[in-house]
Amino acid sequence: MILGFTGTRRGMTAAQRATLADCVSVLPARAVHGGAVGADEEFDAFLVRAGMVAQDVDVYPASVDRWVKWVDAGRTVYAVRPPLARNRFIVRDCDYLIAAPATAEEVRRSGTWATIRYARRPIARRPIVILLPEGGVREEK
């Protein structure tokens, strides 16, 4: 199983971090995220603490500054892409998506919500777990 992740650059709330631990009780074979500051970094750190090997994490960076960090960390790092294009690669490469948006309500100008919308589309159709800011979980099959 390949687990995809998308989240806000503000970082996850304490409740989202706690819920993430509940949602990922077994480590996936691979994981993929966007390598951004905030929630992506927190997700990656969570995987490492849980025992995942860095080489089993793929990163689709959206900025050159973050790209350098992930290459040095031993992750598989793909070409830098515009954020919305990068989000589609994350969805394409995962079997299951976990999302940690900054808001419980869908927002139009949000990369996290754009990734969720793409994962819902018939062309992608991925199961999604949305970690709500207050700690609730919304699952979509």
C-alpha positions as CSV (number, residue, x, y, z in Angstrom):
1,M,0.0,0.0,0.0
2,I,1.2,3.5,-0.8
3,L,0.0,6.2,1.5
4,G,-0.3,9.8,0.2
5,F,-0.4,12.9,2.4
6,T,-1.4,16.5,1.9
7,G,-1.6,19.2,4.5
8,T,-1.4,22.9,5.3
9,R,1.9,24.8,5.4
10,R,0.8,26.1,8.7
11,G,1.3,22.7,10.2
12,M,-1.1,20.3,11.7
13,T,-3.0,21.1,14.9
14,A,-2.2,19.0,18.0
15,A,-5.5,17.2,17.5
16,Q,-4.6,16.4,13.9
17,R,-1.2,15.0,14.9
18,A,-2.9,12.8,17.5
19,T,-5.5,11.6,15.0
20,L,-2.8,10.8,12.5
21,A,-1.3,8.4,14.9
22,D,-4.6,6.7,15.3
23,C,-5.2,6.5,11.5
24,V,-1.8,5.0,10.7
25,S,-1.5,2.0,13.0
26,V,0.5,0.0,10.4
27,L,3.2,1.6,8.3
28,P,2.6,1.6,4.6
29,A,5.1,0.0,2.1
30,R,5.7,3.5,0.7
31,A,4.5,7.0,1.4
32,V,4.4,10.1,-0.8
33,H,4.0,13.8,0.2
34,G,4.8,17.3,-1.2
35,G,7.8,18.1,0.9
36,A,6.4,21.5,2.0
37,V,7.0,23.2,5.3
38,G,4.4,22.5,8.0
39,A,2.2,19.4,7.8
40,D,4.3,17.6,5.1
41,E,7.4,17.9,7.4
42,E,5.3,16.7,10.4
43,F,4.0,13.8,8.4
44,D,7.5,12.8,7.3
45,A,8.8,13.1,10.9
46,F,5.9,10.9,12.1
47,L,6.8,8.2,9.6
48,V,10.5,8.2,10.6
49,R,9.6,8.1,14.4
50,A,7.3,5.1,13.6
51,G,10.2,3.3,11.9
52,M,9.8,3.9,8.2
53,V,13.0,4.0,6.2
54,A,13.7,7.3,4.4
55,Q,14.2,5.5,1.0
56,D,10.6,4.4,1.2
57,V,9.3,8.0,1.1
58,D,8.7,9.8,-2.2
59,V,8.6,13.6,-2.3
60,Y,7.1,15.8,-5.0
61,P,8.5,19.3,-4.1
62,A,6.9,22.5,-5.2
63,S,9.9,24.8,-4.4
64,V,13.6,24.5,-4.9
65,D,14.4,25.4,-1.3
66,R,12.5,22.4,0.0
67,W,13.9,20.1,-2.7
68,V,17.4,20.5,-1.3
69,K,16.3,19.5,2.2
70,W,14.7,16.2,1.1
71,V,17.5,15.1,-1.2
72,D,19.9,15.5,1.8
73,A,17.5,13.4,3.9
74,G,17.7,10.3,1.5
75,R,14.1,10.5,0.2
76,T,13.3,9.8,-3.4
77,V,12.7,13.3,-4.7
78,Y,11.0,14.0,-8.1
79,A,11.3,17.1,-10.3
80,V,10.1,20.4,-8.9
81,R,6.6,21.2,-10.2
82,P,4.0,23.9,-9.8
83,P,1.9,23.1,-6.7
84,L,-1.3,22.0,-8.3
85,A,0.5,19.7,-10.8
86,R,2.6,18.3,-7.9
87,N,-0.6,17.5,-6.0
88,R,-1.9,15.4,-8.9
89,F,1.2,13.4,-8.9
90,I,0.8,12.7,-5.1
91,V,-2.8,11.4,-5.7
92,R,-1.7,9.5,-8.8
93,D,1.0,7.6,-6.9
94,C,-1.0,6.7,-3.8
95,D,-3.6,4.1,-3.0
96,Y,-5.0,6.0,-0.1
97,L,-4.8,9.8,0.8
98,I,-4.7,11.4,4.3
99,A,-5.4,15.1,4.3
100,A,-4.8,17.6,7.1
101,P,-6.5,20.9,6.0
102,A,-6.4,24.1,8.0
103,T,-10.2,24.3,7.9
104,A,-13.1,21.8,8.4
105,E,-15.0,23.5,5.5
106,E,-13.8,23.2,2.0
107,V,-11.9,26.3,0.7
108,R,-11.4,27.1,-3.0
109,R,-7.9,28.7,-2.7
110,S,-6.3,25.9,-0.7
111,G,-3.7,23.4,-2.0
112,T,-4.8,20.8,0.5
113,W,-8.5,21.1,-0.5
114,A,-7.5,21.1,-4.2
115,T,-5.7,17.8,-3.6
116,I,-8.8,16.4,-1.9
117,R,-11.0,17.5,-4.8
118,Y,-8.7,15.9,-7.3
119,A,-8.7,12.6,-5.3
120,R,-12.5,12.6,-5.4
121,R,-12.6,12.9,-9.2
122,P,-13.5,9.8,-11.2
123,I,-10.2,10.0,-13.0
124,A,-8.4,9.5,-9.6
125,R,-11.0,8.1,-7.2
126,R,-8.9,7.5,-4.1
127,P,-10.1,6.7,-0.6
128,I,-9.5,9.8,1.6
129,V,-9.3,10.3,5.3
130,I,-9.6,14.0,6.2
131,L,-8.1,14.9,9.6
132,L,-10.2,17.8,10.8
133,P,-8.5,20.6,12.7
134,E,-10.4,19.9,15.9
135,G,-9.5,16.2,15.7
136,G,-12.5,14.6,14.1
137,V,-12.1,12.3,11.0
138,R,-14.1,12.4,7.8
139,E,-13.7,9.3,5.6
140,E,-14.6,9.2,1.9
141,K,-14.4,6.0,-0.1
